[in-house]
Amino acid sequence: MTPEIWLENKFGHEKFHGYFNRFYNIFHSLKLEINSKVVTVAGTNGKGQTSRILSQIFLENNKTTALWTSPHLLSVTERFNLNGSDISSEELLEIFKETESLLGHKVSQISYFEFLFCSFMYLCSKKKIEYIVLEAGLGGRLDATNVVDADLVLITSISRDHQSFLGNRYDKILSEKICLTRRSKGLITSFTLDYLDQITGKYCEKNSINWSKLTSKEMSFVEANYELALRASRYILTSEPMMPKKQKMTDLACRLRYSSSFNMDFYPSHNPDGFRKLFHLLVNKTYNKVVISFSKRPQEDLIALIKMAKRFSPSGLSLCFFQASNSCEWDVLKRLGSELSVNTYKSYSEFIDQQLSPGQNVLATGSNYFIADFYKYLVGPSRR
């Protein structure tokens, strides 16, 4: 049995609930012995890359390190990274069973995501990890990661995403993420808006939080993430850290690669600010074709995303439908493609047959679900 099937049998599919107080009490009733230094990374865009860079810095400095990220693309084992490697399916299944036993009857009161987080923290306790890096999920205040008192919180950026949960005002979105901080502990931010710095300053003064800010207006997206991770490592290690090569770190934004008769890079990005930063990151790369698809989003967001992608690839852009419960409907994609003069394809095979030639370099971006589904199609038995 795979970890994914085990989870589905026990918890169904992943869905945000936000029952934070209930989970807080359940988690702390486990009385896990955790003596690790904890850094929690939040933000609308860049938190995954920043988390991976920081984890790599700890490893470069010979620290035992655990990295929690979400969502996973191909396997839930991706969320359980120990000392630079994902946990094996076999070990993760054992951790699931031990965590279930530890929770007892309370296991029926928590969600898919909450169970995974309990399992991760139980694993960290069992392995006596020195440094834990947590990528916050949705928001911060109601996220499962907020049950752990972080020694340092990083906030990479603030922009509009998940508006049905977080609202569409920058100050409201910030208020959800800044709640991850703790009194007398650290916070480092990387904002481009002075308005957000002003709000943060007042909050930190009121709550006795040790705040420092990275002025990232003149930096590229990758440079800002790299510098934020560097500052975090200096804060938490209290000494000048050994640093990995920056070029190696910039590559961490690419989540998957496929090479066959054509080469495809997979970069998840699903909101307008994320698209802007992605295309700035890739400005010096050359792609013959770009293919994108989305989960359900407001129409104005979809139009903005397609227009940005079209500027990046004026003649090589395609929209491709993928089949999922939360995918953007085919009729919507087809209509937008017609209105914006972009090719649309109802299947991956249509896109590949009609658009791709041997030796081409292809960029795939958009929804995490699209990225994972397309990659699985490429490496699946029907393609071998």
C-alpha positions as CSV (number, residue, x, y, z in Angstrom):
1,M,0.0,0.0,0.0
2,T,1.3,3.5,-0.8
3,P,1.2,6.4,1.7
4,E,-1.3,8.1,-0.6
5,I,-3.8,5.3,-0.6
6,W,-3.4,4.9,3.2
7,L,-4.2,8.6,3.7
8,E,-7.1,8.5,1.3
9,N,-8.6,5.5,3.1
10,K,-8.3,7.3,6.5
11,F,-8.9,10.9,5.6
12,G,-10.3,11.3,2.1
13,H,-8.8,14.2,0.1
14,E,-6.9,17.2,1.3
15,K,-9.2,20.2,2.2
16,F,-8.7,23.2,4.3
17,H,-10.8,23.3,7.5
18,G,-9.2,25.9,9.7
19,Y,-10.3,24.3,13.0
20,F,-7.2,25.6,14.6
21,N,-8.1,25.6,18.3
22,R,-9.2,22.0,18.2
23,F,-6.0,20.9,16.4
24,Y,-3.8,23.0,18.8
25,N,-5.2,21.1,21.8
26,I,-4.8,17.7,20.1
27,F,-1.3,18.4,18.9
28,H,-0.1,19.5,22.3
29,S,-1.7,16.5,24.0
30,L,0.8,14.4,22.2
31,K,3.6,15.9,24.4
32,L,6.2,15.4,21.7
33,E,9.7,16.1,22.8
34,I,11.0,18.7,20.3
35,N,14.2,20.5,21.2
36,S,14.9,21.7,17.6
37,K,15.4,25.2,16.4
38,V,12.3,26.0,14.2
39,V,12.1,28.5,11.3
40,T,8.6,29.0,9.8
41,V,8.4,30.5,6.3
42,A,5.3,32.2,5.1
43,G,4.4,34.4,2.2
44,T,2.3,34.5,-0.9
45,N,5.1,33.7,-3.3
46,G,8.7,32.5,-2.7
47,K,8.2,30.6,0.5
48,G,8.9,27.2,-1.0
49,Q,12.1,28.3,-2.7
50,T,13.2,30.2,0.4
51,S,12.5,27.2,2.6
52,R,14.6,24.9,0.3
53,I,17.5,27.4,0.2
54,L,17.5,27.7,4.0
55,S,17.3,23.9,4.5
56,Q,20.3,23.6,2.1
57,I,22.3,26.2,4.1
58,F,21.7,24.2,7.3
59,L,22.9,21.0,5.6
60,E,26.0,22.8,4.2
61,N,26.8,23.7,7.9
62,N,26.5,20.0,9.0
63,K,23.3,20.4,10.9
64,T,20.6,17.7,10.9
65,T,17.7,19.3,9.1
66,A,14.0,18.5,8.4
67,L,12.1,20.4,5.8
68,W,8.3,20.5,5.7
69,T,6.7,21.7,2.4
70,S,3.3,21.5,0.8
71,P,1.6,20.6,-1.4
72,H,3.4,17.6,-2.9
73,L,3.4,17.1,-6.6
74,L,4.0,13.4,-7.2
75,S,4.2,11.8,-3.8
76,V,3.4,12.7,-0.2
77,T,7.0,11.7,0.7
78,E,8.1,15.1,-0.7
79,R,6.6,16.8,2.4
80,F,9.0,14.8,4.6
81,N,12.5,15.8,3.7
82,L,15.3,14.7,6.1
83,N,18.8,15.9,5.6
84,G,18.2,16.7,1.9
85,S,16.4,13.5,0.9
86,D,12.7,12.6,0.9
87,I,11.6,9.9,3.2
88,S,11.0,6.4,1.7
89,S,7.4,5.3,1.3
90,E,8.1,2.3,3.5
91,E,9.4,4.4,6.4
92,L,6.6,7.0,6.0
93,L,3.9,4.3,6.3
94,E,5.5,3.2,9.5
95,I,5.5,6.8,10.8
96,F,1.8,7.1,9.8
97,K,0.9,3.9,11.8
98,E,2.9,5.1,14.8
99,T,1.3,8.5,14.7
100,E,-2.2,7.0,14.4
101,S,-1.5,4.9,17.5
102,L,-0.2,7.9,19.4
103,L,-3.3,10.0,18.5
104,G,-5.7,7.2,19.5
105,H,-9.3,8.1,19.2
106,K,-8.4,11.7,18.5
107,V,-7.2,10.7,15.0
108,S,-10.9,10.9,13.8
109,Q,-11.0,14.6,14.9
110,I,-8.2,15.9,12.6
111,S,-7.8,16.6,8.9
112,Y,-5.6,15.1,6.2
113,F,-3.1,18.0,6.5
114,E,-3.2,18.0,10.3
115,F,-2.4,14.3,10.4
116,L,0.5,14.8,8.0
117,F,1.9,17.6,10.2
118,C,1.6,15.5,13.4
119,S,3.4,12.7,11.6
120,F,6.2,15.1,10.5
121,M,6.7,16.6,13.9
122,Y,6.6,13.1,15.5
123,L,9.3,12.1,13.0
124,C,11.4,15.1,13.9
125,S,11.1,14.2,17.6
126,K,12.0,10.6,17.0
127,K,15.1,11.6,14.9
128,K,16.1,14.4,17.3
129,I,16.5,16.8,14.4
130,E,18.5,20.0,15.2
131,Y,16.9,22.4,12.7
132,I,13.3,22.3,11.4
133,V,12.2,24.5,8.4
134,L,8.4,24.7,8.1
135,E,6.8,26.1,5.0
136,A,3.4,27.5,6.2
137,G,0.4,26.4,4.2
138,L,-2.7,28.6,3.8
139,G,-2.3,32.0,5.5
140,G,-0.7,31.4,8.9
141,R,-3.0,32.1,11.8
142,L,-5.1,29.0,11.2
143,D,-2.4,26.9,9.6
144,A,-1.3,23.7,11.3
145,T,2.3,24.9,11.4
146,N,1.2,27.7,13.9
147,V,0.9,25.1,16.7
148,V,4.7,25.1,16.9
149,D,6.4,28.1,18.5
150,A,8.9,29.2,15.9
151,D,12.3,30.7,16.9
152,L,12.2,32.7,13.7
153,V,9.5,33.6,11.2
154,L,10.2,34.7,7.6
155,I,7.6,36.4,5.4
156,T,8.7,36.4,1.8
157,S,6.0,38.5,0.1
158,I,2.4,39.7,0.4
159,S,0.1,39.6,-2.6
160,R,-3.4,38.4,-3.4
161,D,-4.1,34.7,-3.4
162,H,-6.7,32.4,-1.8
163,Q,-8.9,35.5,-1.5
164,S,-11.9,33.5,-0.4
165,F,-10.0,32.6,2.8
166,L,-7.6,35.5,3.2
167,G,-9.5,38.4,1.7
168,N,-8.1,40.8,-0.9
169,R,-6.6,43.6,1.3
170,Y,-2.8,43.5,1.8
171,D,-3.1,44.4,5.5
172,K,-5.6,41.6,6.1
173,I,-3.4,39.1,4.3
174,L,-0.4,40.3,6.4
175,S,-2.3,40.0,9.6
176,E,-2.9,36.3,8.9
177,K,0.7,35.6,8.3
178,I,2.3,37.7,11.0
179,C,0.4,35.7,13.6
180,L,3.0,32.9,13.2
181,T,5.4,35.1,15.2
182,R,6.0,34.8,19.0
183,R,6.9,37.3,21.7
184,S,10.6,37.9,22.0
185,K,11.4,35.8,19.0
186,G,12.5,36.8,15.5
187,L,10.9,38.0,12.3
188,I,12.5,38.9,9.0
189,T,10.4,40.2,6.1
190,S,11.0,40.9,2.4
191,F,8.4,43.4,1.3
192,T,8.4,45.8,-1.6
193,L,5.7,48.0,-0.1
194,D,6.5,50.6,2.6
195,Y,2.9,50.4,3.7
196,L,3.5,46.7,4.8
197,D,6.7,47.7,6.6
198,Q,4.8,50.3,8.6
199,I,2.1,47.9,9.7
200,T,4.8,45.3,10.6
201,G,6.8,47.8,12.6
202,K,3.8,48.7,14.8
203,Y,2.8,45.1,15.3
204,C,6.3,44.0,16.3
205,E,6.7,47.0,18.7
206,K,3.4,46.1,20.4
207,N,4.2,42.4,20.7
208,S,7.9,42.6,21.5
209,I,9.1,40.8,18.4
210,N,12.6,41.2,17.1
211,W,12.0,42.4,13.6
212,S,14.5,43.1,10.8
213,K,13.6,43.8,7.2
214,L,15.2,43.0,3.9
215,T,14.8,45.9,1.4
216,S,14.2,43.9,-1.7
217,K,12.9,46.6,-4.1
218,E,16.0,46.5,-6.2
219,M,16.5,42.7,-6.0
220,S,15.3,40.0,-8.4
221,F,12.9,37.5,-6.9
222,V,15.6,34.8,-6.6
223,E,18.1,37.3,-5.1
224,A,15.5,38.3,-2.5
225,N,14.8,34.7,-1.5
226,Y,18.5,33.9,-1.3
227,E,19.3,36.9,0.8
228,L,16.3,36.2,3.1
229,A,17.5,32.6,3.7
230,L,21.0,33.9,4.3
231,R,19.9,36.4,6.9
232,A,17.8,33.7,8.6
233,S,20.7,31.3,8.8
234,R,22.9,34.1,10.3
235,Y,20.2,34.8,12.9
236,I,19.5,31.2,13.9
237,L,23.1,29.9,13.7
238,T,24.5,33.0,15.4
239,S,27.6,32.7,13.2
240,E,28.6,33.3,9.6
241,P,27.3,30.3,7.7
242,M,28.9,28.3,4.9
243,M,26.9,29.2,1.8
244,P,26.0,27.0,-1.2
245,K,26.6,28.5,-4.6
246,K,23.9,31.0,-5.6
247,Q,23.5,29.6,-9.0
248,K,22.7,26.2,-7.5
249,M,20.1,27.8,-5.3
250,T,18.3,29.7,-8.1
251,D,17.6,26.3,-9.7
252,L,15.4,25.3,-6.8
253,A,12.4,27.1,-8.3
254,C,12.2,24.4,-10.9
255,R,10.3,21.5,-9.3
256,L,10.4,18.9,-12.0
257,R,12.3,18.2,-15.3
258,Y,11.5,15.9,-18.2
259,S,13.9,15.0,-20.9
260,S,13.1,12.8,-23.9
261,S,12.8,13.9,-27.6
262,F,11.9,17.3,-26.1
263,N,12.9,18.9,-22.7
264,M,10.3,20.3,-20.3
265,D,10.9,22.4,-17.2
266,F,8.0,22.5,-14.6
267,Y,7.7,25.7,-12.6
268,P,4.5,25.9,-10.5
269,S,3.0,29.4,-10.3
270,H,-0.6,30.2,-9.9
271,N,-1.2,33.9,-9.2
272,P,-0.4,37.2,-11.0
273,D,2.4,38.2,-8.7
274,G,3.9,34.8,-8.9
275,F,3.8,34.9,-12.7
276,R,5.6,38.3,-12.8
277,K,8.3,36.9,-10.6
278,L,8.6,33.7,-12.5
279,F,9.0,35.4,-15.8
280,H,11.6,37.8,-14.3
281,L,13.5,34.8,-13.0
282,L,13.4,33.1,-16.5
283,V,14.2,36.2,-18.5
284,N,17.6,34.8,-19.6
285,K,16.2,31.4,-20.5
286,T,15.0,30.5,-24.0
287,Y,11.9,28.3,-24.4
288,N,10.5,27.3,-27.8
289,K,7.0,26.7,-26.3
290,V,5.2,27.6,-23.1
291,V,2.1,25.7,-21.9
292,I,0.0,26.7,-19.0
293,S,-3.2,25.7,-17.2
294,F,-5.0,26.8,-14.1
295,S,-7.2,25.7,-11.2
296,K,-10.5,27.7,-10.9
297,R,-9.7,31.4,-10.5
298,P,-11.5,34.7,-11.0
299,Q,-11.7,35.6,-14.7
300,E,-9.8,38.8,-14.3
301,D,-6.9,36.8,-12.8
302,L,-7.0,34.3,-15.7
303,I,-6.8,37.1,-18.2
304,A,-3.9,38.8,-16.4
305,L,-2.0,35.5,-16.2
306,I,-2.5,34.7,-19.8
307,K,-1.5,38.1,-21.0
308,M,1.7,38.0,-18.9
309,A,2.6,34.6,-20.3
310,K,1.9,35.8,-23.8
311,R,4.3,38.7,-23.4
312,F,7.0,36.2,-22.2
313,S,6.3,33.9,-25.2
314,P,4.5,35.9,-27.9
315,S,4.2,33.1,-30.5
316,G,4.7,29.9,-28.5
317,L,2.0,30.0,-25.8
318,S,-0.6,27.3,-25.4
319,L,-3.4,26.7,-22.9
320,C,-4.0,23.0,-22.1
321,F,-6.9,21.6,-20.2
322,F,-6.4,19.0,-17.4
323,Q,-9.0,16.9,-15.8
324,A,-9.5,17.5,-12.0
325,S,-12.3,18.6,-9.7
326,N,-10.8,22.0,-9.2
327,S,-9.5,22.6,-12.7
328,C,-10.5,25.6,-14.8
329,E,-13.3,24.4,-17.1
330,W,-12.5,23.6,-20.7
331,D,-15.2,26.0,-22.0
332,V,-13.6,28.9,-20.0
333,L,-10.1,28.0,-21.3
334,K,-11.3,27.7,-24.9
335,R,-13.2,31.0,-24.8
336,L,-10.2,32.9,-23.3
337,G,-7.9,31.3,-25.8
338,S,-10.1,32.5,-28.6
339,E,-10.4,36.0,-27.1
340,L,-6.7,36.4,-26.5
341,S,-5.5,34.6,-29.7
342,V,-3.8,31.7,-27.8
343,N,-3.9,28.0,-28.9
344,T,-6.0,25.8,-26.7
345,Y,-5.8,22.0,-26.4
346,K,-8.1,19.6,-24.6
347,S,-5.5,16.9,-23.9
348,Y,-1.7,16.6,-23.4
349,S,-1.4,14.4,-26.4
350,E,-3.0,17.0,-28.7
351,F,-0.6,19.7,-27.4
352,I,2.4,17.4,-27.8
353,D,1.5,16.2,-31.3
354,Q,0.6,19.6,-32.7
355,Q,3.0,21.9,-30.9
356,L,6.2,20.0,-30.1
357,S,9.2,18.9,-32.2
358,P,12.3,17.0,-31.2
359,G,15.0,19.1,-29.4
360,Q,12.6,21.8,-28.3
361,N,12.8,23.3,-24.8
362,V,9.4,23.7,-23.2
363,L,8.2,25.6,-20.1
364,A,5.1,24.3,-18.2
365,T,3.6,26.5,-15.5
366,G,0.4,27.3,-13.7
367,S,-1.5,25.2,-11.1
368,N,0.4,22.7,-9.0
369,Y,-2.3,20.1,-9.9
370,F,-1.6,20.8,-13.7
371,I,2.1,20.5,-13.2
372,A,1.8,17.1,-11.4
373,D,-0.8,15.7,-13.8
374,F,1.2,16.6,-16.9
375,Y,4.4,15.2,-15.5
376,K,2.7,11.9,-14.5
377,Y,1.3,11.7,-18.1
378,L,4.8,12.1,-19.6
379,V,6.4,9.5,-17.4
380,G,3.5,7.1,-17.3
381,P,3.4,3.6,-18.9
382,S,1.6,4.9,-22.0
383,R,4.5,7.2,-22.8
384,R,7.3,4.5,-22.4
